[in-house]
Amino acid sequence: MATKKEESKEIIIPAIDIRRITLKIVGDSPLIMHAWDEKVKREMLDKQMGKAKTKRHELRDPVREFINSMYWLDGAPEEGTEEGFINAINSGRARFGFPATGLKSSAVSAGYRAKVTKDKVSMYGAFHINSQYIEINGTPEMREDMVRVGMGVADLRYRGEFKDWNSEVNVRYNAGAITAEQLVNLFNLGGFACGIGEWRVEKAGMNGMYHVG
């Protein structure tokens, strides 16, 4: 029995239209930092490796916790003291950041919840922030908060807070998947509905809100 010749089909893959845009993110409510303290990470690793703990209980150092709660891009003080922090600020070299993944997630999550995007995966691939951290412009202050940990045990947290802050964010995006206007709207939605940092809107707080200026 004769068989039909299979016709060869040409697969055409359109070129990706990658464009760039710089967005100015302006804070609408305070941004609270909470970077992992290197000392805490070391203690977690020691516990997982079965290393013996010292019996001596170290005293709390609020200033050191405050300094280590922030993402330092440059100019971090060598000593975790109030004097060291003031010198770092006065030196003009102090630069602070925030994980770019947090900002991107706020936009993607808000778009998905508002049913603006059909799924998160496709939007995560539609645009990218061109750095690991976005730079936060502003001067931090020490913030003290009462929190509940473990089985509802009360504890204190000392973290950096930027009351007035902004950031310039460089974004690459696929113009075939999202327009510049849609991208701006997505970030505005993320700043209003999710926010970034600790006690953000997404976590029943009112902090870390922002808009595209």
C-alpha positions as a Markdown table, in Angstrom:
| # | Residue | x | y | z |
|---|---|---|---|---|
| 1 | Met | 0.0 | 0.0 | 0.0 |
| 2 | Ala | 1.4 | 3.4 | -1.0 |
| 3 | Thr | 2.1 | 5.9 | 1.7 |
| 4 | Lys | 1.8 | 9.7 | 1.4 |
| 5 | Lys | 5.0 | 11.6 | 1.5 |
| 6 | Glu | 5.2 | 13.6 | 4.7 |
| 7 | Glu | 5.3 | 17.3 | 3.9 |
| 8 | Ser | 8.2 | 19.1 | 5.6 |
| 9 | Lys | 7.0 | 22.1 | 7.6 |
| 10 | Glu | 9.2 | 25.1 | 8.3 |
| 11 | Ile | 9.1 | 26.2 | 11.9 |
| 12 | Ile | 9.5 | 29.9 | 12.2 |
| 13 | Ile | 10.5 | 31.3 | 15.5 |
| 14 | Pro | 10.0 | 35.1 | 15.7 |
| 15 | Ala | 12.9 | 37.2 | 17.1 |
| 16 | Ile | 12.5 | 38.4 | 20.6 |
| 17 | Asp | 11.9 | 42.1 | 20.9 |
| 18 | Ile | 13.9 | 42.9 | 24.0 |
| 19 | Arg | 13.7 | 46.5 | 25.2 |
| 20 | Arg | 15.0 | 48.4 | 28.2 |
| 21 | Ile | 13.3 | 50.9 | 30.5 |
| 22 | Thr | 14.3 | 52.7 | 33.7 |
| 23 | Leu | 11.6 | 53.0 | 36.3 |
| 24 | Lys | 11.8 | 55.4 | 39.3 |
| 25 | Ile | 10.2 | 53.6 | 42.3 |
| 26 | Val | 9.0 | 56.1 | 45.0 |
| 27 | Gly | 8.1 | 54.9 | 48.5 |
| 28 | Asp | 4.6 | 55.6 | 49.8 |
| 29 | Ser | 5.1 | 54.0 | 53.2 |
| 30 | Pro | 8.3 | 53.1 | 55.2 |
| 31 | Leu | 10.5 | 50.3 | 54.0 |
| 32 | Ile | 11.6 | 47.9 | 56.7 |
| 33 | Met | 14.7 | 45.8 | 56.1 |
| 34 | His | 15.3 | 42.3 | 57.4 |
| 35 | Ala | 18.5 | 40.8 | 55.9 |
| 36 | Trp | 19.7 | 37.6 | 57.5 |
| 37 | Asp | 22.4 | 38.3 | 60.1 |
| 38 | Glu | 25.6 | 36.5 | 59.3 |
| 39 | Lys | 25.9 | 35.5 | 63.0 |
| 40 | Val | 22.4 | 33.9 | 62.9 |
| 41 | Lys | 23.2 | 32.1 | 59.7 |
| 42 | Arg | 26.4 | 30.7 | 61.2 |
| 43 | Glu | 24.5 | 29.5 | 64.3 |
| 44 | Met | 21.9 | 27.8 | 62.1 |
| 45 | Leu | 24.7 | 26.0 | 60.2 |
| 46 | Asp | 26.5 | 25.0 | 63.4 |
| 47 | Lys | 23.3 | 23.5 | 64.7 |
| 48 | Gln | 22.7 | 21.5 | 61.5 |
| 49 | Met | 26.2 | 20.2 | 61.5 |
| 50 | Gly | 25.8 | 19.1 | 65.1 |
| 51 | Lys | 28.4 | 21.5 | 66.6 |
| 52 | Ala | 28.2 | 22.0 | 70.3 |
| 53 | Lys | 26.8 | 25.3 | 71.5 |
| 54 | Thr | 28.6 | 27.4 | 74.0 |
| 55 | Lys | 26.9 | 27.6 | 77.4 |
| 56 | Arg | 27.4 | 31.3 | 77.6 |
| 57 | His | 24.4 | 33.3 | 76.6 |
| 58 | Glu | 25.4 | 36.4 | 74.6 |
| 59 | Leu | 23.8 | 39.7 | 75.5 |
| 60 | Arg | 21.6 | 41.4 | 72.9 |
| 61 | Asp | 23.2 | 44.2 | 70.9 |
| 62 | Pro | 20.4 | 46.3 | 69.3 |
| 63 | Val | 22.7 | 48.5 | 67.3 |
| 64 | Arg | 24.6 | 45.6 | 65.8 |
| 65 | Glu | 21.3 | 43.9 | 64.9 |
| 66 | Phe | 20.0 | 47.1 | 63.3 |
| 67 | Ile | 23.2 | 47.5 | 61.2 |
| 68 | Asn | 23.1 | 43.8 | 60.1 |
| 69 | Ser | 19.4 | 44.0 | 59.2 |
| 70 | Met | 20.3 | 46.0 | 56.1 |
| 71 | Tyr | 21.6 | 45.1 | 52.7 |
| 72 | Trp | 24.9 | 47.0 | 52.4 |
| 73 | Leu | 26.0 | 47.5 | 48.8 |
| 74 | Asp | 29.1 | 49.6 | 49.9 |
| 75 | Gly | 30.5 | 51.4 | 52.9 |
| 76 | Ala | 29.4 | 49.0 | 55.7 |
| 77 | Pro | 30.9 | 49.9 | 59.1 |
| 78 | Glu | 33.7 | 47.6 | 60.3 |
| 79 | Glu | 32.4 | 47.8 | 63.8 |
| 80 | Gly | 28.7 | 47.2 | 64.6 |
| 81 | Thr | 28.5 | 50.3 | 66.9 |
| 82 | Glu | 26.5 | 53.5 | 66.8 |
| 83 | Glu | 29.7 | 55.4 | 66.2 |
| 84 | Gly | 30.6 | 53.1 | 63.3 |
| 85 | Phe | 27.2 | 53.5 | 61.7 |
| 86 | Ile | 27.4 | 57.3 | 62.0 |
| 87 | Asn | 30.9 | 57.4 | 60.5 |
| 88 | Ala | 29.7 | 55.1 | 57.6 |
| 89 | Ile | 26.8 | 57.5 | 56.8 |
| 90 | Asn | 29.0 | 60.6 | 57.1 |
| 91 | Ser | 31.7 | 59.1 | 54.9 |
| 92 | Gly | 29.3 | 59.3 | 51.9 |
| 93 | Arg | 30.2 | 55.8 | 50.9 |
| 94 | Ala | 27.3 | 54.1 | 52.5 |
| 95 | Arg | 25.0 | 52.5 | 49.9 |
| 96 | Phe | 22.0 | 50.3 | 50.6 |
| 97 | Gly | 20.0 | 47.8 | 48.6 |
| 98 | Phe | 17.1 | 45.5 | 48.5 |
| 99 | Pro | 16.7 | 42.1 | 46.8 |
| 100 | Ala | 15.4 | 42.7 | 43.2 |
| 101 | Thr | 13.5 | 39.4 | 43.5 |
| 102 | Gly | 11.3 | 41.0 | 46.2 |
| 103 | Leu | 10.3 | 43.9 | 44.0 |
| 104 | Lys | 9.7 | 41.7 | 40.9 |
| 105 | Ser | 7.6 | 39.3 | 43.0 |
| 106 | Ser | 5.4 | 42.1 | 44.3 |
| 107 | Ala | 4.5 | 43.1 | 40.7 |
| 108 | Val | 4.0 | 39.5 | 39.5 |
| 109 | Ser | 1.9 | 38.5 | 42.6 |
| 110 | Ala | -0.3 | 41.6 | 42.4 |
| 111 | Gly | -1.0 | 41.1 | 38.7 |
| 112 | Tyr | -1.9 | 37.5 | 39.2 |
| 113 | Arg | -4.2 | 38.2 | 42.1 |
| 114 | Ala | -6.0 | 41.0 | 40.2 |
| 115 | Lys | -6.4 | 38.5 | 37.3 |
| 116 | Val | -4.3 | 40.9 | 35.1 |
| 117 | Thr | -2.0 | 38.0 | 34.2 |
| 118 | Lys | -3.2 | 34.4 | 33.5 |
| 119 | Asp | -0.3 | 32.9 | 35.5 |
| 120 | Lys | 2.8 | 33.8 | 37.4 |
| 121 | Val | 5.3 | 31.8 | 35.3 |
| 122 | Ser | 4.7 | 33.6 | 32.0 |
| 123 | Met | 5.0 | 37.0 | 33.7 |
| 124 | Tyr | 8.2 | 36.0 | 35.5 |
| 125 | Gly | 9.7 | 35.4 | 32.0 |
| 126 | Ala | 8.3 | 38.6 | 30.5 |
| 127 | Phe | 10.6 | 41.0 | 32.3 |
| 128 | His | 13.8 | 41.0 | 34.3 |
| 129 | Ile | 15.5 | 43.4 | 36.7 |
| 130 | Asn | 19.1 | 43.9 | 35.7 |
| 131 | Ser | 20.7 | 43.4 | 39.1 |
| 132 | Gln | 20.7 | 41.2 | 42.2 |
| 133 | Tyr | 19.8 | 44.3 | 44.3 |
| 134 | Ile | 18.0 | 47.5 | 43.6 |
| 135 | Glu | 19.7 | 50.5 | 45.3 |
| 136 | Ile | 17.6 | 52.2 | 48.0 |
| 137 | Asn | 18.1 | 56.0 | 48.2 |
| 138 | Gly | 17.5 | 57.4 | 51.7 |
| 139 | Thr | 18.9 | 57.3 | 55.2 |
| 140 | Pro | 17.8 | 54.4 | 57.5 |
| 141 | Glu | 16.8 | 54.8 | 61.2 |
| 142 | Met | 16.7 | 52.1 | 63.8 |
| 143 | Arg | 13.3 | 50.6 | 64.5 |
| 144 | Glu | 12.2 | 48.5 | 67.5 |
| 145 | Asp | 9.3 | 46.1 | 67.1 |
| 146 | Met | 7.6 | 43.6 | 69.4 |
| 147 | Val | 7.2 | 40.3 | 67.6 |
| 148 | Arg | 5.9 | 36.8 | 68.4 |
| 149 | Val | 8.1 | 33.8 | 67.6 |
| 150 | Gly | 7.9 | 30.1 | 68.1 |
| 151 | Met | 5.0 | 29.2 | 70.3 |
| 152 | Gly | 3.8 | 32.8 | 70.6 |
| 153 | Val | 6.8 | 33.9 | 72.7 |
| 154 | Ala | 7.3 | 37.7 | 72.7 |
| 155 | Asp | 10.6 | 39.1 | 71.4 |
| 156 | Leu | 12.1 | 42.3 | 70.2 |
| 157 | Arg | 13.5 | 43.0 | 66.7 |
| 158 | Tyr | 15.8 | 45.9 | 65.8 |
| 159 | Arg | 15.8 | 46.7 | 62.0 |
| 160 | Gly | 16.6 | 49.4 | 59.6 |
| 161 | Glu | 13.7 | 51.6 | 58.4 |
| 162 | Phe | 13.7 | 54.0 | 55.4 |
| 163 | Lys | 10.9 | 56.4 | 56.0 |
| 164 | Asp | 11.5 | 58.3 | 52.8 |
| 165 | Trp | 13.0 | 56.2 | 50.0 |
| 166 | Asn | 13.2 | 55.8 | 46.3 |
| 167 | Ser | 15.0 | 53.7 | 43.7 |
| 168 | Glu | 15.9 | 53.7 | 40.0 |
| 169 | Val | 15.3 | 50.2 | 38.6 |
| 170 | Asn | 16.6 | 49.1 | 35.2 |
| 171 | Val | 14.3 | 46.6 | 33.6 |
| 172 | Arg | 14.6 | 44.5 | 30.4 |
| 173 | Tyr | 11.3 | 43.3 | 29.0 |
| 174 | Asn | 9.9 | 41.3 | 26.1 |
| 175 | Ala | 7.8 | 43.8 | 24.1 |
| 176 | Gly | 6.0 | 40.9 | 22.5 |
| 177 | Ala | 4.7 | 39.8 | 25.9 |
| 178 | Ile | 4.2 | 43.1 | 27.7 |
| 179 | Thr | 4.3 | 46.8 | 26.8 |
| 180 | Ala | 6.1 | 49.6 | 28.7 |
| 181 | Glu | 2.8 | 51.0 | 29.8 |
| 182 | Gln | 1.6 | 47.6 | 31.1 |
| 183 | Leu | 4.9 | 47.1 | 32.9 |
| 184 | Val | 4.4 | 50.5 | 34.7 |
| 185 | Asn | 0.9 | 49.6 | 35.6 |
| 186 | Leu | 2.0 | 46.2 | 36.9 |
| 187 | Phe | 4.6 | 47.8 | 39.2 |
| 188 | Asn | 2.0 | 50.3 | 40.4 |
| 189 | Leu | -0.3 | 47.5 | 41.2 |
| 190 | Gly | 2.5 | 45.6 | 43.1 |
| 191 | Gly | 3.3 | 48.7 | 45.1 |
| 192 | Phe | -0.3 | 49.2 | 46.2 |
| 193 | Ala | -1.4 | 45.6 | 46.7 |
| 194 | Cys | 1.7 | 43.9 | 47.9 |
| 195 | Gly | 4.6 | 46.1 | 48.8 |
| 196 | Ile | 8.1 | 45.0 | 49.7 |
| 197 | Gly | 10.1 | 44.4 | 53.0 |
| 198 | Glu | 8.8 | 43.5 | 56.4 |
| 199 | Trp | 5.2 | 44.2 | 57.5 |
| 200 | Arg | 4.3 | 44.9 | 53.9 |
| 201 | Val | 0.7 | 45.0 | 52.6 |
| 202 | Glu | 0.8 | 41.5 | 51.3 |
| 203 | Lys | 1.5 | 40.3 | 54.9 |
| 204 | Ala | -1.3 | 42.3 | 56.5 |
| 205 | Gly | 0.9 | 45.4 | 57.1 |
| 206 | Met | 1.0 | 48.9 | 55.7 |
| 207 | Asn | 4.7 | 49.2 | 54.9 |
| 208 | Gly | 6.8 | 49.0 | 51.8 |
| 209 | Met | 4.2 | 50.5 | 49.5 |
| 210 | Tyr | 5.4 | 52.3 | 46.4 |
| 211 | His | 4.5 | 53.8 | 43.0 |
| 212 | Val | 6.2 | 54.5 | 39.8 |
| 213 | Gly | 7.1 | 58.2 | 39.7 |
